[in-house]
Every structure is written in structure tokens, then in C-alpha cells.
Amino acid sequence: MSGGSSERVRAVAAEKYVEPALRAGKTRFTVAVRDVIQDLVSQGFPAANTPQVCSALRKKDFLRAHGIEIEGIDGPPSKTSTTVVYRYRKAGHARPAGTGAEILSAVGQEDPNVWARRATENLRGILKDEIAQMGGAEAFMRWVRSEESDPE
């Protein structure tokens, strides 16, 4: 993993996601790893470099250069997956107290479409893990179609 490739990851993320969000006056915004990878692949970047993309998006120099902080990372425990979504905030903006709904209404910065995508990506990641634990898609479908758990 060369530094040049990581710099390219950060440049694409900054140009397409970070800078537009900050110019729009947002103090909180999200960046989905899947979207960054799609942008990079269209430029000839290898699609299999998910860990490098994830690492580049949380590098302290990247955060400092744009005056942002990571508020949270949604995704699997490894934090290296195409389903990872980084939740950034402008540096110096404290996280509001309260439940998720209260925070969202208080902040009002996350677009409903962005929220829906982040939520479904999280669900997709959970479902993917559950299907894998059941032995794959075929085993999962056999279980769904079976009458094992039918209460009748």
C-alpha cells in the first residue's frame, strides 16, 4: 500500500464529499466507503483495496487538514468493509446529548436520503453476517422456506 494511493483516496474523498459538505455549511456529514471506492474504481483504482480506503479516511492528517473529526464509524467491528460509513463533524462542534432521534432533530444536518442509505448499509452488513453464519445463502433460503420455526 503506497502513500501515493492513500493520498489519492484522501484527495477523492475531500473533493467529492468533505469540501462540498463544509462549503454547504454542514457541521456534520457522512462519507460511505462504498461511494469512495466506486469513485476510485472509475479512475482505475483497484476495487480490492477496501482496508486502504478505510485507513486513509480516518488518518489524523486528513482530519486535521480539513478541520474535521470522526464522530462515529458505522459498520462491522473490523471497521474495514465497503459497508463502513464515517460520520464526521466540523472540529470543535461537540456531540449533542440525547437519543439518536433527538440528536438528529437538534442537529438537522443529515439529509434524510443520507440517513436512509447509512441505515440500510448497516442492515445489509448485519444480514450478510447472519447469512454467513447460517452456512451461506442457500442454507439461509432453505431455513426460510422450512417449517421449522412455524408456530402452527
N, C-alpha and C positions, 0 to 999 in steps of 0.2 A: 504494500500500500504506500504509494508515493505521496509526498507532501503536495505535489502538483495536482494530483487527482482530488485530494481533500480540499485544496484551495478552490478547485473548480466547483465542487459540491457547494461550498460556502458561498461562492460568487452567484451561482444559480439561485440558491435559497434567498440570498439577500435581494437580488434583482427582482425576482418574481413574487416573493412573499413578504419578507421583512420590511423592505423600504416602502412598498406600496401601503402596507398597513400603518406604518408610522406616519407617512405623508397624509394619510386619511385621518390622522388624529387619534387612532386607536391606541389605547393603553394596554389592551390585552388582545391577543390574536393566537391562532393556531397554525401549525405547519404540519401537514401529513407527509410522512416519509414516502409513502406510495406516490404522491404527486411529484415530489422532488425527483424520485427515481425515474418516473415517466419523462420528465423534462430532460433529465440527463441522458437517458437511453436514446431519445430523439437526436441527441448531439453525438452519439457514438460511444457513450459511457457504458461499461459492462453492467448488465442488469443484476448480476450476482454479487454486487458489492454493497449489499444492504448494511452489513456491520460498519463499513467505512462511512456510509452516508449518515447513519445514526450517530456515530462518534463525532463526525465533523459538525453536526448540528448542535452539539452540546459543548463544544470546545470553548473554554473561557475567553480566549482571544476573540472569537467570533461574537460572543455575547457582549463583551466589553466594547468592541468596535462599533456596535450598533446601539449600545446603551440599553440592552435588554437583559432580562433574567429569565430563567426557566421557572415557571410557576408549577408545572407538573408535567409528567410524562405518562400518557395513556398507552396501554398496550400490554404485551406479555411481560412476565417478570424479567426476562433476559434483556428487555429494552432494546433489542436488535431484531426488528421484524418490519416487514412492509406495512404492518398494521399499526405501528407506533405513530402517535400524534403528539407533538411537542406543544405545550401550552406556554407561551411566552407572555411576559408583561414588560412594560417600559420600566427601566431601572428606577427604583425609588418609589414605586407605587405598591403600597402594602396590599396584601391579600385581605379582602373584606371578611369579616366574621359572619357565620351563619351557615345555613344549609345550602346545598347546590342551587336550588331554585331561588333562594333569597339572594345569593351571590350573583346569579345571572341577572335577576331583575335589578339589583343595585348597580351592577357594572354596566349592563346593557350594551356591551361591546361585541359580544359574539353573535354573529349573524345566525339566524335560525337554520339556514342551509349548512353552515359550517358545523353547528352543533349536531344536526341530524347525521351528517357524514361521520363525525367523530364518534357518535354513539353507535352507529351501525358498524363501523370498523371495529369497535371494541367488541360488539356482539359477534361479529364474524370471527374474531380471534378466539373467543371463548368456544363457539360452536366448532371451530376447526380442531381445538384441543380435545373436546368431548368426543368428536367423531374418531379421532386418532386413538383415544383410549378404548373405544369400543371395537377396534380392530379394522378401522377403515370405513369407507362409505358404504360398501356392500353389506358389511356386518351391521352397520347402523340402520340401513334400509330394511334388512331382514328383521331387526328388532322392532322398528316402527310398524312393520306390516304384521308382526306376530300378535297373538292374542295373549301373550304372557302377562302383561300388566293391565289387561282389560278387567275392570271391576265386575263385569257381569258374569 
